[in-house]
Amino acid sequence: MKQALPAAVAPVLVGYRATGKTTVAKQLASRFGWGSVDADDAFEEQQQETIAAFLAAHGEPAFRERETQLLRTLLRQSDAVLATGGGVVLRAENRDYLKQAMRPVIWLTAPVAEIRRRLAGDPATVHRRPALAIDLVPACLSTGSVYESRSVTSRKSFPESEVGGDRVGAGVARRRSQVIGL
C-alpha cells in the first residue's frame, strides 16, 4: 500500500558498495510514493560514460569532485529517495552536505561475505565500477579492511542511522514507518 508523505522526509541512503542502497531506495519509493534516484546512474548519465571509464580517463580526485557537485544537486530533489555512491561519505565535505540537507540519512550495512557475494553476482560491476570491485575485493573484503576503514570515520557522522542485515529493505521500510509515525 502506497502512503503519500511530505516530500521533505525522503531519506538518503549511504553505505559501502553492494549494501543494497539502490534496492532499498526503490522499495521505499514504491512503498511511500516517492521517486528514487541512484547517484551512480545519475553520474553516468551526466558524464555520458561509466564510472570506471571516467576514473580511468580523469582519475579519482576529478571523480570525487564531480561526485560532490552531483550530490549537492541531488540533495535538492527532496521528493526522491537518494541512493548515494558507496564512497560519497569519504569526504568530510559530503558528510556536511548530507547533514545540512535536513533529510534522514540511513546507513546501510551488510556482512562482508554478503557484499562479496553480491559483487560477484552483479554483471554491471565489471563494466561500470572501478577496479576495486574486480581486483581488490577478494583480498580486502576477506579481512574487511576496506569496509572497516570506510566505515569507522564515516559512520561516526551518522551514529543513529545504521540499518543492516540480509533483509534490509523491509527493515528500513518498517523503521522509517515507525520514525514518521505510520
C-alpha positions, 0 to 999 in steps of 0.5 A, spaced: 500 500 500 502 506 497 502 512 503 503 519 500 508 523 505 511 530 505 516 530 500 521 533 505 522 526 509 525 522 503 531 519 506 538 518 503 541 512 503 549 511 504 553 505 505 559 501 502 558 498 495 553 492 494 549 494 501 543 494 497 542 502 497 539 502 490 534 496 492 532 499 498 531 506 495 526 503 490 522 499 495 521 505 499 519 509 493 514 504 491 512 503 498 511 511 500 510 514 493 516 517 492 521 517 486 528 514 487 534 516 484 541 512 484 547 517 484 551 512 480 546 512 474 545 519 475 553 520 474 553 516 468 548 519 465 551 526 466 558 524 464 555 520 458 560 514 460 561 509 466 564 510 472 570 506 471 571 509 464 571 516 467 576 514 473 580 511 468 580 517 463 580 523 469 582 519 475 579 519 482 580 526 485 576 529 478 571 523 480 570 525 487 569 532 485 564 531 480 561 526 485 560 532 490 557 537 485 552 531 483 550 530 490 549 537 492 544 537 486 541 531 488 540 533 495 535 538 492 530 533 489 527 532 496 521 528 493 526 522 491 529 517 495 537 518 494 541 512 493 548 515 494 555 512 491 558 507 496 564 512 497 560 519 497 561 519 505 569 519 504 569 526 504 568 530 510 565 535 505 559 530 503 558 528 510 556 536 511 552 536 505 548 530 507 547 533 514 545 540 512 540 537 507 535 536 513 533 529 510 534 522 514 540 519 512 540 511 513 546 507 513 546 501 510 550 495 512 551 488 510 556 482 512 562 482 508 561 475 505 554 478 503 557 484 499 562 479 496 557 475 494 553 480 491 559 483 487 560 477 484 553 476 482 552 483 479 554 483 471 554 491 471 560 491 476 565 489 471 563 494 466 561 500 470 565 500 477 572 501 478 577 496 479 576 495 486 570 491 485 574 486 480 581 486 483 581 488 490 575 485 493 577 478 494 583 480 498 580 486 502 573 484 503 576 477 506 579 481 512 574 487 511 579 492 511 576 496 506 569 496 509 572 497 516 576 503 514 570 506 510 566 505 515 569 507 522 570 515 520 564 515 516 559 512 520 561 516 526 557 522 522 551 518 522 551 514 529 543 513 529 542 511 522 545 504 521 540 499 518 543 492 516 542 485 515 540 480 509 533 483 509 534 490 509 529 493 505 523 491 509 527 493 515 528 500 513 521 500 510 518 498 517 523 503 521 522 509 517 514 507 518 515 507 525 520 514 525 514 518 521 509 515 525 505 510 520 
